[in-house]
Amino acid sequence: MKRIDEADFSETGYCYTLSLISGKYKPVILYCLMEYEPVRFNEMQRYLKNVADKTLSQNLKELEANGLIVRMFYPQVPPKVEYSLTERGHSLVKVLDQLCDWGNANRPI
């Protein structure tokens, strides 16, 4: 039998996963990329509605730093930037799909 007084939540895979995808916008960004990639910054901003430039930019940088998304810069006029899931990010699709399935099955009609 497991003992809670000997447990350390910070050492669990669940904690690690949450550290990568938790927050108000990260799961939505990942879902958006899962459904519509590649996505440009302004498209993402419209999808998320009332998100500030700085907030979206920070979340995208964190997801990129954690290896879940890739930022592609195209040197043209005007400059073009697109975001896509990495292979590591695609590995979360099953988890995101399960969250979506659960929500569809349990949301009030």
PyMOL commands that place a pseudoatom at each C-alpha (Angstrom):
pseudoatom trace, name=CA, resn=MET, resi=1, chain=A, elem=C, hetatm=0, pos=[0.000, 0.000, 0.000]
pseudoatom trace, name=CA, resn=LYS, resi=2, chain=A, elem=C, hetatm=0, pos=[1.312, 3.434, -0.928]
pseudoatom trace, name=CA, resn=ARG, resi=3, chain=A, elem=C, hetatm=0, pos=[1.963, 5.906, 1.872]
pseudoatom trace, name=CA, resn=ILE, resi=4, chain=A, elem=C, hetatm=0, pos=[1.227, 9.572, 1.240]
pseudoatom trace, name=CA, resn=ASP, resi=5, chain=A, elem=C, hetatm=0, pos=[3.737, 10.734, 3.838]
pseudoatom trace, name=CA, resn=GLU, resi=6, chain=A, elem=C, hetatm=0, pos=[6.498, 9.181, 1.706]
pseudoatom trace, name=CA, resn=ALA, resi=7, chain=A, elem=C, hetatm=0, pos=[5.164, 10.519, -1.597]
pseudoatom trace, name=CA, resn=ASP, resi=8, chain=A, elem=C, hetatm=0, pos=[6.613, 13.449, -3.534]
pseudoatom trace, name=CA, resn=PHE, resi=9, chain=A, elem=C, hetatm=0, pos=[4.256, 14.832, -6.171]
pseudoatom trace, name=CA, resn=SER, resi=10, chain=A, elem=C, hetatm=0, pos=[7.078, 16.806, -7.806]
pseudoatom trace, name=CA, resn=GLU, resi=11, chain=A, elem=C, hetatm=0, pos=[8.721, 13.514, -8.789]
pseudoatom trace, name=CA, resn=THR, resi=12, chain=A, elem=C, hetatm=0, pos=[5.732, 12.210, -10.762]
pseudoatom trace, name=CA, resn=GLY, resi=13, chain=A, elem=C, hetatm=0, pos=[5.245, 12.140, -14.507]
pseudoatom trace, name=CA, resn=TYR, resi=14, chain=A, elem=C, hetatm=0, pos=[1.917, 13.880, -13.964]
pseudoatom trace, name=CA, resn=CYS, resi=15, chain=A, elem=C, hetatm=0, pos=[3.665, 16.844, -12.335]
pseudoatom trace, name=CA, resn=TYR, resi=16, chain=A, elem=C, hetatm=0, pos=[6.216, 17.028, -15.145]
pseudoatom trace, name=CA, resn=THR, resi=17, chain=A, elem=C, hetatm=0, pos=[3.512, 16.983, -17.829]
pseudoatom trace, name=CA, resn=LEU, resi=18, chain=A, elem=C, hetatm=0, pos=[1.557, 19.710, -16.044]
pseudoatom trace, name=CA, resn=SER, resi=19, chain=A, elem=C, hetatm=0, pos=[4.702, 21.830, -15.770]
pseudoatom trace, name=CA, resn=LEU, resi=20, chain=A, elem=C, hetatm=0, pos=[4.929, 21.803, -19.575]
pseudoatom trace, name=CA, resn=ILE, resi=21, chain=A, elem=C, hetatm=0, pos=[1.287, 22.371, -20.512]
pseudoatom trace, name=CA, resn=SER, resi=22, chain=A, elem=C, hetatm=0, pos=[-0.401, 24.064, -17.559]
pseudoatom trace, name=CA, resn=GLY, resi=23, chain=A, elem=C, hetatm=0, pos=[-1.709, 27.579, -17.673]
pseudoatom trace, name=CA, resn=LYS, resi=24, chain=A, elem=C, hetatm=0, pos=[-4.587, 29.423, -19.223]
pseudoatom trace, name=CA, resn=TYR, resi=25, chain=A, elem=C, hetatm=0, pos=[-3.310, 29.403, -22.815]
pseudoatom trace, name=CA, resn=LYS, resi=26, chain=A, elem=C, hetatm=0, pos=[-0.807, 26.571, -23.325]
pseudoatom trace, name=CA, resn=PRO, resi=27, chain=A, elem=C, hetatm=0, pos=[-3.370, 23.768, -23.670]
pseudoatom trace, name=CA, resn=VAL, resi=28, chain=A, elem=C, hetatm=0, pos=[-5.405, 25.919, -26.079]
pseudoatom trace, name=CA, resn=ILE, resi=29, chain=A, elem=C, hetatm=0, pos=[-2.302, 26.768, -28.131]
pseudoatom trace, name=CA, resn=LEU, resi=30, chain=A, elem=C, hetatm=0, pos=[-1.442, 23.079, -28.370]
pseudoatom trace, name=CA, resn=TYR, resi=31, chain=A, elem=C, hetatm=0, pos=[-5.020, 22.209, -29.324]
pseudoatom trace, name=CA, resn=CYS, resi=32, chain=A, elem=C, hetatm=0, pos=[-5.033, 24.935, -31.978]
pseudoatom trace, name=CA, resn=LEU, resi=33, chain=A, elem=C, hetatm=0, pos=[-1.789, 23.645, -33.482]
pseudoatom trace, name=CA, resn=MET, resi=34, chain=A, elem=C, hetatm=0, pos=[-3.066, 20.079, -33.315]
pseudoatom trace, name=CA, resn=GLU, resi=35, chain=A, elem=C, hetatm=0, pos=[-6.126, 21.069, -35.359]
pseudoatom trace, name=CA, resn=TYR, resi=36, chain=A, elem=C, hetatm=0, pos=[-4.802, 23.763, -37.708]
pseudoatom trace, name=CA, resn=GLU, resi=37, chain=A, elem=C, hetatm=0, pos=[-0.998, 23.719, -37.977]
pseudoatom trace, name=CA, resn=PRO, resi=38, chain=A, elem=C, hetatm=0, pos=[0.896, 25.613, -39.169]
pseudoatom trace, name=CA, resn=VAL, resi=39, chain=A, elem=C, hetatm=0, pos=[-0.559, 28.725, -37.531]
pseudoatom trace, name=CA, resn=ARG, resi=40, chain=A, elem=C, hetatm=0, pos=[0.679, 32.299, -37.716]
pseudoatom trace, name=CA, resn=PHE, resi=41, chain=A, elem=C, hetatm=0, pos=[0.904, 34.526, -34.630]
pseudoatom trace, name=CA, resn=ASN, resi=42, chain=A, elem=C, hetatm=0, pos=[-2.042, 36.745, -35.611]
pseudoatom trace, name=CA, resn=GLU, resi=43, chain=A, elem=C, hetatm=0, pos=[-4.201, 33.731, -36.451]
pseudoatom trace, name=CA, resn=MET, resi=44, chain=A, elem=C, hetatm=0, pos=[-3.400, 32.272, -33.030]
pseudoatom trace, name=CA, resn=GLN, resi=45, chain=A, elem=C, hetatm=0, pos=[-4.258, 35.566, -31.365]
pseudoatom trace, name=CA, resn=ARG, resi=46, chain=A, elem=C, hetatm=0, pos=[-7.646, 35.696, -33.114]
pseudoatom trace, name=CA, resn=TYR, resi=47, chain=A, elem=C, hetatm=0, pos=[-8.307, 32.062, -32.151]
pseudoatom trace, name=CA, resn=LEU, resi=48, chain=A, elem=C, hetatm=0, pos=[-7.569, 32.794, -28.489]
pseudoatom trace, name=CA, resn=LYS, resi=49, chain=A, elem=C, hetatm=0, pos=[-9.623, 36.023, -28.583]
pseudoatom trace, name=CA, resn=ASN, resi=50, chain=A, elem=C, hetatm=0, pos=[-8.608, 38.405, -25.747]
pseudoatom trace, name=CA, resn=VAL, resi=51, chain=A, elem=C, hetatm=0, pos=[-4.973, 37.403, -25.219]
pseudoatom trace, name=CA, resn=ALA, resi=52, chain=A, elem=C, hetatm=0, pos=[-2.334, 40.122, -25.013]
pseudoatom trace, name=CA, resn=ASP, resi=53, chain=A, elem=C, hetatm=0, pos=[0.612, 40.045, -27.457]
pseudoatom trace, name=CA, resn=LYS, resi=54, chain=A, elem=C, hetatm=0, pos=[3.075, 39.714, -24.585]
pseudoatom trace, name=CA, resn=THR, resi=55, chain=A, elem=C, hetatm=0, pos=[1.167, 36.852, -22.958]
pseudoatom trace, name=CA, resn=LEU, resi=56, chain=A, elem=C, hetatm=0, pos=[0.833, 34.886, -26.190]
pseudoatom trace, name=CA, resn=SER, resi=57, chain=A, elem=C, hetatm=0, pos=[4.462, 35.511, -27.075]
pseudoatom trace, name=CA, resn=GLN, resi=58, chain=A, elem=C, hetatm=0, pos=[5.619, 34.323, -23.629]
pseudoatom trace, name=CA, resn=ASN, resi=59, chain=A, elem=C, hetatm=0, pos=[3.520, 31.149, -23.805]
pseudoatom trace, name=CA, resn=LEU, resi=60, chain=A, elem=C, hetatm=0, pos=[4.801, 30.363, -27.296]
pseudoatom trace, name=CA, resn=LYS, resi=61, chain=A, elem=C, hetatm=0, pos=[8.410, 30.887, -26.147]
pseudoatom trace, name=CA, resn=GLU, resi=62, chain=A, elem=C, hetatm=0, pos=[7.890, 28.542, -23.188]
pseudoatom trace, name=CA, resn=LEU, resi=63, chain=A, elem=C, hetatm=0, pos=[6.328, 25.847, -25.364]
pseudoatom trace, name=CA, resn=GLU, resi=64, chain=A, elem=C, hetatm=0, pos=[9.205, 26.232, -27.816]
pseudoatom trace, name=CA, resn=ALA, resi=65, chain=A, elem=C, hetatm=0, pos=[11.810, 26.074, -25.034]
pseudoatom trace, name=CA, resn=ASN, resi=66, chain=A, elem=C, hetatm=0, pos=[10.176, 22.856, -23.799]
pseudoatom trace, name=CA, resn=GLY, resi=67, chain=A, elem=C, hetatm=0, pos=[10.435, 21.317, -27.255]
pseudoatom trace, name=CA, resn=LEU, resi=68, chain=A, elem=C, hetatm=0, pos=[6.693, 21.097, -27.893]
pseudoatom trace, name=CA, resn=ILE, resi=69, chain=A, elem=C, hetatm=0, pos=[6.423, 23.592, -30.751]
pseudoatom trace, name=CA, resn=VAL, resi=70, chain=A, elem=C, hetatm=0, pos=[8.706, 24.975, -33.421]
pseudoatom trace, name=CA, resn=ARG, resi=71, chain=A, elem=C, hetatm=0, pos=[8.801, 28.555, -34.648]
pseudoatom trace, name=CA, resn=MET, resi=72, chain=A, elem=C, hetatm=0, pos=[9.533, 28.969, -38.355]
pseudoatom trace, name=CA, resn=PHE, resi=73, chain=A, elem=C, hetatm=0, pos=[10.685, 32.421, -39.463]
pseudoatom trace, name=CA, resn=TYR, resi=74, chain=A, elem=C, hetatm=0, pos=[10.466, 33.334, -43.142]
pseudoatom trace, name=CA, resn=PRO, resi=75, chain=A, elem=C, hetatm=0, pos=[12.624, 36.361, -44.094]
pseudoatom trace, name=CA, resn=GLN, resi=76, chain=A, elem=C, hetatm=0, pos=[10.289, 38.189, -46.421]
pseudoatom trace, name=CA, resn=VAL, resi=77, chain=A, elem=C, hetatm=0, pos=[8.485, 41.524, -46.472]
pseudoatom trace, name=CA, resn=PRO, resi=78, chain=A, elem=C, hetatm=0, pos=[6.469, 41.591, -44.321]
pseudoatom trace, name=CA, resn=PRO, resi=79, chain=A, elem=C, hetatm=0, pos=[8.153, 38.943, -42.136]
pseudoatom trace, name=CA, resn=LYS, resi=80, chain=A, elem=C, hetatm=0, pos=[6.233, 35.706, -41.704]
pseudoatom trace, name=CA, resn=VAL, resi=81, chain=A, elem=C, hetatm=0, pos=[6.326, 33.455, -38.641]
pseudoatom trace, name=CA, resn=GLU, resi=82, chain=A, elem=C, hetatm=0, pos=[4.491, 30.152, -38.316]
pseudoatom trace, name=CA, resn=TYR, resi=83, chain=A, elem=C, hetatm=0, pos=[4.180, 27.753, -35.404]
pseudoatom trace, name=CA, resn=SER, resi=84, chain=A, elem=C, hetatm=0, pos=[3.828, 23.973, -35.585]
pseudoatom trace, name=CA, resn=LEU, resi=85, chain=A, elem=C, hetatm=0, pos=[4.017, 21.034, -33.224]
pseudoatom trace, name=CA, resn=THR, resi=86, chain=A, elem=C, hetatm=0, pos=[7.310, 19.209, -32.923]
pseudoatom trace, name=CA, resn=GLU, resi=87, chain=A, elem=C, hetatm=0, pos=[7.446, 15.420, -32.829]
pseudoatom trace, name=CA, resn=ARG, resi=88, chain=A, elem=C, hetatm=0, pos=[7.433, 15.732, -29.039]
pseudoatom trace, name=CA, resn=GLY, resi=89, chain=A, elem=C, hetatm=0, pos=[4.393, 18.021, -29.268]
pseudoatom trace, name=CA, resn=HIS, resi=90, chain=A, elem=C, hetatm=0, pos=[2.621, 15.547, -31.542]
pseudoatom trace, name=CA, resn=SER, resi=91, chain=A, elem=C, hetatm=0, pos=[3.167, 12.894, -28.873]
pseudoatom trace, name=CA, resn=LEU, resi=92, chain=A, elem=C, hetatm=0, pos=[0.735, 14.876, -26.673]
pseudoatom trace, name=CA, resn=VAL, resi=93, chain=A, elem=C, hetatm=0, pos=[-2.068, 14.609, -29.241]
pseudoatom trace, name=CA, resn=LYS, resi=94, chain=A, elem=C, hetatm=0, pos=[-3.410, 11.398, -27.649]
pseudoatom trace, name=CA, resn=VAL, resi=95, chain=A, elem=C, hetatm=0, pos=[-3.647, 13.141, -24.284]
pseudoatom trace, name=CA, resn=LEU, resi=96, chain=A, elem=C, hetatm=0, pos=[-5.337, 16.213, -25.778]
pseudoatom trace, name=CA, resn=ASP, resi=97, chain=A, elem=C, hetatm=0, pos=[-7.728, 14.003, -27.744]
pseudoatom trace, name=CA, resn=GLN, resi=98, chain=A, elem=C, hetatm=0, pos=[-8.693, 12.172, -24.553]
pseudoatom trace, name=CA, resn=LEU, resi=99, chain=A, elem=C, hetatm=0, pos=[-9.387, 15.486, -22.798]
pseudoatom trace, name=CA, resn=CYS, resi=100, chain=A, elem=C, hetatm=0, pos=[-11.549, 16.504, -25.749]
pseudoatom trace, name=CA, resn=ASP, resi=101, chain=A, elem=C, hetatm=0, pos=[-13.410, 13.177, -25.768]
pseudoatom trace, name=CA, resn=TRP, resi=102, chain=A, elem=C, hetatm=0, pos=[-14.052, 13.412, -22.033]
pseudoatom trace, name=CA, resn=GLY, resi=103, chain=A, elem=C, hetatm=0, pos=[-15.337, 16.974, -22.394]
pseudoatom trace, name=CA, resn=ASN, resi=104, chain=A, elem=C, hetatm=0, pos=[-17.649, 16.029, -25.246]
pseudoatom trace, name=CA, resn=ALA, resi=105, chain=A, elem=C, hetatm=0, pos=[-19.039, 13.100, -23.266]
pseudoatom trace, name=CA, resn=ASN, resi=106, chain=A, elem=C, hetatm=0, pos=[-19.521, 15.024, -20.019]
pseudoatom trace, name=CA, resn=ARG, resi=107, chain=A, elem=C, hetatm=0, pos=[-20.489, 18.585, -20.900]
pseudoatom trace, name=CA, resn=PRO, resi=108, chain=A, elem=C, hetatm=0, pos=[-24.047, 19.632, -20.192]
pseudoatom trace, name=CA, resn=ILE, resi=109, chain=A, elem=C, hetatm=0, pos=[-26.371, 19.598, -23.175]
for i in range(1, 109): cmd.bond("trace and resi %d" % i, "trace and resi %d" % (i + 1))
show_as sticks, trace
zoom trace
